[in-house]
């Protein structure tokens, strides 16, 4: 990429951020910029990380971590009018522990700074940029709605640990498995990233994954033996209610809410096509290292199957998008810019938000399917697999 291309790239990103910030401010009353700045100075609005802080607080103090959030959050100083229990698994509460012991909103500010640091490291590791360029990209992305509203979430943890797994995917499968396991403590679904290891019979990755869950399970067993029963009891109906909310943005649920089973079938067909192509790619290349293009397809699948999704659910795909914008062929760059831009011209929250996120998902599907090495081939059953 020459200097003129870099300049156009930066101008395009900045224009998108400014437009997105303006639209967000008009639609929800506060912009990504105001959200970030208020959070960093300890004056932010309540966010989902509060439920993880409360969950850890409840585990430590032998309370019910899946009580109705509105009254429960007041115990940690958060005044937020919500009437449902947390949908996050109890393992996510453990991940929030570094900041959960501080009083709100100091805890929220500490968490936000920690997420910025992990975002910086994720960009640097995945995009192979200098510290200066990475810092600039990180600063710009703080005002892109999916990242701006992720500073009070756990999605950047998903991003960071999957990036670490990507780094070691071919050199140290056991360590990659540990990082995938840690990422899956957030919302289970990063476990999808184990598929290319399993298809290559790299069982050390599976052992690393299991080790993380055994350790996390033992910690929860000691601190709160009944926490998984509380989780299942509270989310028996709560989970379905949250999934069917009109402002929810799950890829599989969006068209179902619009067109019923026909809509669900349309989304499922696109997802099935992506899964089939990805699995065939893994099978055809099972004697080769895990490629970047193969990895990004599994990353996308892990997000698409989220039953509950919001604007910040896109965050784990951020570095993939950045790399496509900068290094891919021109037609791929156009698709990447579309994905980057589309979520800024719709409100980040509310009943209009799901359409923008759905279009992002569709665009990203075509983005990864348009990249190289996606030709669907019939696996050769005569290939010898080394053990």
N, C-alpha and C positions, 0 to 999 in steps of 0.2 A: 504494500500500500504506500503510494507516494504522498508527499506533503499536501498536495491539493485534495487528494481523496480523504486524508485524515481530517483536513479542515472541514470538508463537506460533511463528513461523518459526525464530527463534534457539533457543527451548526445544526444538523438535523436532529441530533439527540437533544440538544438544548432547546430547540424550538418545540419539540414534542413535550418536554418537561414543562415549559412555560404554559403551553396550551392546556396540557392536562391539569396543571395546578389551577388555572383559571376556571376550567369547566368544573373541577371538583369543588372549588369554593362556591361557585354558583349553585351547585346541586345539593351539597350537604352542609353548607355553612362554614366549612373550614377546609383549607387546602392541604395537600401533602406537605407543603413548606411549613405551614403553621403547625401541622401535626408533629413534624419532626422537631422543630425548634422548641415547642412547648414541652415535648417529652424529654428532651435533653436537658432542659433547665428545671425539671421536676414539677412541671405544671400541666402534664398531659392529661387527656381524657382517659377514663378507664378503658382498658383493652383486655383482650383474651388472656394475656399473660397473668392477669390478676387471678383467674381461676386456677392456674397452676401454682401460684404463690399460696393461695388459700389451701389448695389440695395438699401441698407439702406441710403447711402449718397444721392442717387437720390431722395428718398422719403423725406428726411429732407429738401433738397434744391429745391423741386418741379421740378425735372427733370424727364425724362423718364427712369425708371429703366430697361426697356427692349429695350434700344437702342443697336445698334451693339457694341459688347463688346470691340473689338480692340480699336477704338477711345475713347469709353466711359471710359475704365479703365485708360487711361492716366490722367483723371481728379483726380484720387486718387494715381497717381504716379506709376502705373503698366504698364510696356511695354510688351504687350503680343499680338502676331499677331493672333487674332481669329476674324472670320467674321460672327458670328451668335449671336443672342440674348440669354439671360439666359433662361434656361428651368426650373429653380427653381421657386416654387410659391412665391408670395410676403411675405407669413408668414415666409419663411425661412430667409428673410432679417432681420426680427425682432429678430430672434434667434442669428444673427451675431452681434447685436448691442454692446455687451460688449467690443468687440475689434475693431469694425468698426470705432470708432471715433479717433483712433490713426493713424498716417501716416504709409504707407507701406514702408519697410517690418517689422517695429516694430509690426504692427497689426497682421501680419502673425505669428510672433514669439509668441506674447501673446496668440493667438488662439491655437497654437501648444501646449504650456504649459498647457493651459486650457483643451485641449483634453487628454493630458497625465494624468492629475488629474482625469478626468472623467473615463478614462480607468482603472486607479487604483481602483477607487471606484466600478466600474462595476464588476471587477474580485473579489474584496473582498466580495461584497454583494452576488453575484451569486454562487461563488465557495466556500465560507465559509472558507477562508484561513487567516492565520495570516498576519499581516502587512508586516513582513519580506519576507514571501513567495510570497505574492501579489506583493511586490515591485520587487522581482526577476523576476516573471512572466511578469510583466509589462515591465521591462527593456528588456527582451528577445523578447517580442512581438513587440517592437518598430522596430525591424529589420525583421519582417515578412512582406512581401510586402503589403498585404491588410491593415495592421495597419500602416505601415510606410508611405504609401501614403494617409492615412486617416487624417493625422495631418493637412492637408490643405483642409479638406472636412467637411461635416456636418453629416457624417454617424455615428460617435462616439456619437453624440447627440441622434440619433435613438437608438443605443445600450444602452446608459445610462438610458434614460427615460423608455425604455421597461424593463430594469432590475429593476428599481424602481417599475414599475407596477407589475412585477412578485412578488416582495417582499410583496406587499400589496393585491395581487389578491384575497386572501381568507379572510383577516382580515378587509380590508377597501376598498370595491369596488369603492366608490366615489373617494377616493384618487388615486386608480389604474386608474380610468377613466381619471382623470386629467393628470396623467403621460402619458397615451396613447395619449390623445389629444395633449399634448406638443410634443411628439415624431412625431405625424402626421403632425405637422407644417413644418417638414422638406420636406417630399415628399408624403404626403397624406396616403400612404399605410400602415403605422402602425395601421391604423384604423381597419385592419383585426383582431387585438388582442382583439377587442370588442366582437367577435363572441362567445367565451365561456361564457361571461357574459350574452349576450342576450339569448342564449339557456338555461341558468339557470334562466332567468328572474330577473337578478340582475340589475335593471334599474338604480340604483345609479351610476353605472359605466358609463352608457350612459349619465346621467345628468352631471357628471364630465367632460366627453369628450365635450359635447355641451358647457359647461361653458367656457372652454379654447378657443373654436372657436369663441364664441360670444365676448369674451374680445379681442382676436386678430383681429377679424373683425371690432370692434369698433375703435381700435387703428389705423388700416389702413384707415378706413373711415374718421377719423379726419385728419390724416397726408397726405393721398393721395387718395381721393375719387374715382379716375378713374383707380387705379392700377390694379384691376382685369380685366378691359377691355383692358388695355395695355398688360397684361399677355396673354389673349386669342388671341388678334390680332397678337402679335409677334410670338406666338407658333402655329398658325394655320398650317403653313407649316414647320416651323423650327423644331417642335417636331418630325414630321415624318422623316425629313432628318437626325436628330440626331439618331433616333431609327434604321435607316437602314444603318448606317455607318459600313464599313467592320471591323472596330476595336471595335465595340460595342459588349457587352457580355450578353445581355438579354437572359434569359433561353428560352423564347418562340420564340424569333426572330432568335437565332443562327442557328437552323436547317432549319428554313424557308429560310434563306439566302443561305443555302447550297443545299437544296432539294425541295424548294418551299412548296406547300400546304402539301405534304406528310411529309416533315420534321416538319412543324408546328403541324400536327396531331400527330406525335410521341411524341413531347414534351407535347402537350396538354393532351394526354392520361395519361402520367405519372403524370402530375399535377392534372388531374381529379381524378385519383386513390388516390393520397395523400389527396386531399380535401374531397373525399367521406369517406375515412377511418377516417379522423380527425373529420368530422361532426358526423359520427356514434359513435365515441368514446365519443364525447361531449354529444350526446343524451343519450347514455347508462349510462353515469356517471353524468347526470344532477342533481342528488340529492346528489352528492358527491362534495368535494372541487375540484378546478381546479388543476390537477396534473402537475408536471414538464414536463412529457412526452407529455401531451396534449398541454401545453404551447409552447414547442419547435417546434411542428408541425405547429402551427399558425405562429410562427416567421419565419419558413422556407417558408411557403406559401407567406407571405408578401414580401419576397425577390424575390421569383421565379416569381411573377407577375409584377416585375419592367419592364416597357417597354424600359427603357434605363439603362444599367448597365455597370460598369467598375470594375477594380480590388478592389477598395475600397468599392464597394457595398456589399462585403462579411463581412465587419467589424461587423455589428450587430449580426452575428452568432458566433463571436469569443469565447465568454464565454461558449456557449453551447458546442463548440468543445473542449475547455480546460477541461470541466467537464467530457466529454465522455472519453477523453484520460486518465484521472487520475482515475476515479471511476468506469467506466463501465466494464462489463465482457470482457474477452480477445478478442473475435471476434468483439465486438463493438469497442474496442480500435484500432484494426487493421484498421477498416473502418475510424475511426477518424484520425489516423495517415496518411492514404492515402489522406484524404481531406486536412489535414494540409500541406502535402508534395507536392501535385500535382500542386498547384498554384505557387510553387517556381521553378519548372523545365520548366515553360513556361515564356516567357517575360511578364512583368506586363502590357505593352502597345504595341500597334501595331497589325498587322493583325493575328499574331499567338497567341495573348493573349486570345481571346474568347474560344479557344478549352480547354485550361487549366481551365478556369472558368466554362465552361459547364461541364467538367468532375468532378469538385468540386461539382457542384449542383447535378449531378446524384449520386455521392458518398454520399452526405449528405442526399438525399432522401432515399437511402437504409439504411443509418445510423439510421435515425429516425424511419423508418418502421421496422427495425430489433430490435429496443428497445422493451421493454415489453409493455403490455397494448395496442397493436394495432390490436388485433384480431377483424375482422369485424363481428359484430353481428346485427341481426335484432332487432330494438328497440322494447321494450315491451310497447305497447300502453296503457296497464292497470296500468302502474306506476302512482301513485298519486303524483302530484307536489304540494309541499307546497307553499303557497303564503304568 
